[in-house]
Every structure is written in structure tokens, then in C-alpha cells.
Amino acid sequence: MGVALADWLKKLRFSGVDSGVEGDSREKFVSRAARVPKPQTAAVLFERQSKNFEIENISTTGVAFKTHPDLEALQDGSRFQGTFQIGDARFDVELKIVHRRGASVGCLFLEPPEDFVLALAERFEVEISALNVVYVNPKMLRQSERGVAHWIQGNNNCGLYWITTQDQVLEFELTFLGHRWTGGRGQVSRFSQVLEDGGIWGTGLMDDDTAAPLTTNSKELAEKILRHMPCLEETWRQGILKMIVES
């Protein structure tokens, strides 16, 4: 993982999403590290004293477990240690119980190893990028003659711009992980690689792009991004997904 992602991760962990815009032009959806839900959490295992705990959701700052007899025996505020496994890598981490909600026990990571936090960010880069987006007030955008313009944007140059009329999506532009996907009704979809500073992808403004091959993996990544954007209305989500699937 490069320096750009590491820098982005630090901003994500400690400051949430900062729109960088004064006033109320954006709604702030994320005030803490984004929590990746099931079934994606199956990629991470946790073990304590030879017992496995089921993970409900996980972020770069904490985790929620499905309640377990060992956790029920601990009081809120209790600290305990266990081992996370991500791929072939194992990490010993100290945790603190901070809340209980229904059948879920929320825990905070206490000074987790940096390589553990980076491993989480790398494994869930797509989900975290999508979860950390903010919706820009449509009144702040230059409207299209074709319909109503919408824009959501987040960290790591993950964003979506789309135009709607009534309950239909007319066109969209999705950027994620260094790529841009554009399409619309009656248009030929275009999948491209975003270039910055002479072809180096980072966290700055995008100023150019070049055609890139469209693969099954590209579609899967685009679909995953869209499905994890919390402020995207389901009607628009399904309309854009349909265009991507049919490309």
C-alpha cells in the first residue's frame, strides 16, 4: 500500500470526513471510522483463548462482535486481548468493551499495531472508500438542462455524479480506486484510468484520463462501491447498477 493511502487512512481514523466546505452545503454522514458490515467481515477472523468470536462489523478503530459467553462474563469497560487474522497474517490486539446493543458487543482497539490497521484498510479499501462519502447539496451544483444533478464525494477520490429526471437516472460518472466509469441512457459506457500529475494516481485533483480495459473485476468493484454508499437513494443505486451490469 502506498503513501497516499496511508495518509488518507490517518485522516480517516482521526478526523472522520471533512467536507472542506464552510456552511451547510454538505451533509456530514460519517463522524467516525466507517464500519464494514457482514458479509464482508468474513474476511477477518478473531480468536481469544482458542475460541472464535463472530464479527458483526469492523472498522480501523474498533469491532462489534456477536455476543459470546466469554464477553457476557466481562463488564463494560473491561479490557481483553485476542488475535485477529487477515489472510495469512495474525495480529495480537488489546480491546476494550465500550457498549452492548442487543446481541452485539462493541469494542475499541487500544493502541493497535500500525500494520494491523493498515492491513484492515487495505483489505476493505473499496468498502471504506464507499462508506466515507458525503452528499453535496444539489442547490450548490450547476444544474443540467437534462435534469437534476447530484454529487457525492469522499476520501481517496471516490465519488459519484449523476443526473436524474423524475425516477430515472439519465447519466452517471463514477470514480473509484483510480478509475472513472461514465455511462447513461442511449450512451456507450466508457471505463478509463484516472491520471494525475503526469500519470501518478494519488489523492489530489484529477485532470486527465485514458481508456482502460473493462473486466469482470472492474464491474464487481464498481458494484461493490455503489452498494456501500450510504447516502445514495436505492432508486438511483439500482438505476446505475442496471447500466453497469448491461455495459
Secondary structure by P-SEA (a helix, b strand, c coil): ccaaaaaaaaaaaccccccccccccccccccccccccccccccbbbbcccbbbbbccccccccccccccccccccccccbbbbbbcccbbbbbbbbbccccccbbbbbbccccaaaaaaaaaaaaaaaaaaacccccccccccccccbbbbbbbcccccccccccccccccbbbbcccbbbbccccbbbbbbbbbccccccccccccbbbbbbbcaaaaaaaaaaaaacccccaaaaaaaaaaaaac
